[in-house]
Amino acid sequence: MKQQHIELNLGSTTTTKQTSMLGLYAMNGGEGHLSYAQNSSYQRGVLDVAKPLLEEEIAAKLDHFNPNFRIADFGCSTGHNSFPAIEIITEAIEKKFETLRPEFQVFFNDQVMNDFNTLFHSLPQRKRNLYAAGVAGPFHGRLFPKASLDFAYSSCALNWLSQVPEAVADHTSPAWNKGRVHYTGAKHQVFEAYSNHYANDINSFLQARAEELVTGGLMALLVPADPAPRCSHGSATSFTTPTEIDLLGSCLVDMANKGIVSEERVDSFNFPLYFTIPEELKGIIERNMSFKIERMEIVNNIWGKGRLCSAKARAAYLRAVFEGMLINQFGREVMDQLFDRYTNKLAASPHFLDPHNEKSIIIFLLLKRN
Ligand SMILES: C[S@@+](CC[C@H](N)C(=O)[O-])C[C@H]1O[C@@H](n2cnc3c(N)ncnc32)[C@H](O)[C@@H]1O
């Protein structure tokens, strides 16, 4: 890569509330043993299974060319999975327009608190005509000028909400999620608050990207999802990411019962994540009307799952993702204990350690800007 510069764009629709949440959203930075870089083989597995689909779709559906081809990755984290994705995309574009030799400008987007230093520090050195830039800010709002992007990409990021739905943390609301930290196993009002919030967030994401992408521009999305509504696969012998989050929540409840963390802190904490189902996501995209669905496919991330077959590895995978926001709510001093408890619970329920019991799915989407 030839040139690096950082642009700071906080997004046009950032609200005070969202801003106050930004610090909670970054993955563990750096390259240490608890970092996202060292504990994201599951997310890397998502890219591995999607690679042939990305290559096929770019070859078949990309009919827009720009000699200065601009690509953005929304929710890139520290880049270790983003760089290989960009490599797949740029190589497929070069193959498609063999004689035209485009130059690429690649924008790496993530929240302001993301560790962009590690991202730029670990950018691979390559000969290709590729220029990298960082764009910090929430992707639910506008981050780029009108019609300035040729290709958009996002992997394992659109399950993040812009914030926790207000009603689930409001003790006067029927959706107050007392004693739980997510919607799994919670009352239906909690689930509905999450699912409504998700629909609004995805709609905002699509609206922003529709303005930023050129007509005919493509957007490839890899969206973590559930195979059935309300995680009905979280049975005694199978599990999904939401049921893992629920198990982590049960450790917090245990710690509150023992007086290690305050009950009030557990009651006011909820994970800002939602795992859609394919029909729901399809409906949101169709109602938005800015994009044509060129391909929608369910991919099973068996490679990534296979890499997480010890309780320790599974716990480190969630810790790298959630530790920042958990420290913010409960303090750094209880993190080892929380994740030790979680590791022990995983180890005591061996079905969590067999990758075949994991029923989470990834939705591959190739959208074309109308
Ligand atoms: C699980 S990581 C995925 C990183 C990378 N795409 C991969 O596949 O490994 C999700 C990333 O999305 C980012 N993210 C979540 N919500 C975001 C938002 N509203 N705006 C920008 N980035 C966001 C997080 O900070 C995090 O780095």
Ligand as a Chemical Component Dictionary entry (heavy atoms), coordinates in Angstrom:
data_LIG
# 
_chem_comp.id                   LIG 
_chem_comp.type                 NON-POLYMER 
_chem_comp.pdbx_formal_charge   0 
_chem_comp.three_letter_code    LIG 
# 
loop_
_chem_comp_atom.comp_id 
_chem_comp_atom.atom_id 
_chem_comp_atom.alt_atom_id 
_chem_comp_atom.type_symbol 
_chem_comp_atom.charge 
_chem_comp_atom.model_Cartn_x 
_chem_comp_atom.model_Cartn_y 
_chem_comp_atom.model_Cartn_z 
_chem_comp_atom.pdbx_ordinal 
LIG C1  C1  C 0  -17.101 -8.009 15.098 1  
LIG S1  S1  S 1  -16.280 -6.621 14.437 2  
LIG C2  C2  C 0  -16.063 -7.085 12.732 3  
LIG C3  C3  C 0  -14.771 -6.532 12.188 4  
LIG C4  C4  C 0  -14.397 -6.997 10.790 5  
LIG N1  N1  N 0  -15.358 -6.533 9.807  6  
LIG C5  C5  C 0  -14.269 -8.495 10.734 7  
LIG O1  O1  O 0  -14.972 -9.132 9.945  8  
LIG O2  O2  O -1 -13.468 -9.044 11.487 9  
LIG C6  C6  C 0  -17.596 -5.420 14.285 10 
LIG C7  C7  C 0  -17.028 -4.027 14.031 11 
LIG O3  O3  O 0  -18.089 -3.152 13.694 12 
LIG C8  C8  C 0  -17.854 -1.933 14.344 13 
LIG N2  N2  N 0  -19.102 -1.204 14.485 14 
LIG C9  C9  C 0  -20.183 -1.538 15.210 15 
LIG N3  N3  N 0  -21.130 -0.602 15.102 16 
LIG C10 C10 C 0  -20.622 0.360  14.289 17 
LIG C11 C11 C 0  -21.129 1.579  13.800 18 
LIG N4  N4  N 0  -22.341 2.014  14.138 19 
LIG N5  N5  N 0  -20.346 2.323  12.983 20 
LIG C12 C12 C 0  -19.105 1.890  12.625 21 
LIG N6  N6  N 0  -18.578 0.725  13.070 22 
LIG C13 C13 C 0  -19.319 -0.018 13.892 23 
LIG C14 C14 C 0  -17.256 -2.328 15.687 24 
LIG O4  O4  O 0  -16.582 -1.252 16.315 25 
LIG C15 C15 C 0  -16.350 -3.463 15.263 26 
LIG O5  O5  O 0  -15.059 -3.034 14.973 27 
# 
loop_
_chem_comp_bond.comp_id 
_chem_comp_bond.atom_id_1 
_chem_comp_bond.atom_id_2 
_chem_comp_bond.value_order 
_chem_comp_bond.pdbx_ordinal 
LIG C1  S1  SING 1  
LIG S1  C2  SING 2  
LIG S1  C6  SING 3  
LIG C2  C3  SING 4  
LIG C3  C4  SING 5  
LIG C4  N1  SING 6  
LIG C4  C5  SING 7  
LIG C5  O1  DOUB 8  
LIG C5  O2  SING 9  
LIG C6  C7  SING 10 
LIG C7  O3  SING 11 
LIG C7  C15 SING 12 
LIG O3  C8  SING 13 
LIG C8  N2  SING 14 
LIG C8  C14 SING 15 
LIG N2  C9  SING 16 
LIG N2  C13 SING 17 
LIG C9  N3  DOUB 18 
LIG N3  C10 SING 19 
LIG C10 C11 SING 20 
LIG C10 C13 DOUB 21 
LIG C11 N4  SING 22 
LIG C11 N5  DOUB 23 
LIG N5  C12 SING 24 
LIG C12 N6  DOUB 25 
LIG N6  C13 SING 26 
LIG C14 O4  SING 27 
LIG C14 C15 SING 28 
LIG C15 O5  SING 29 
# 
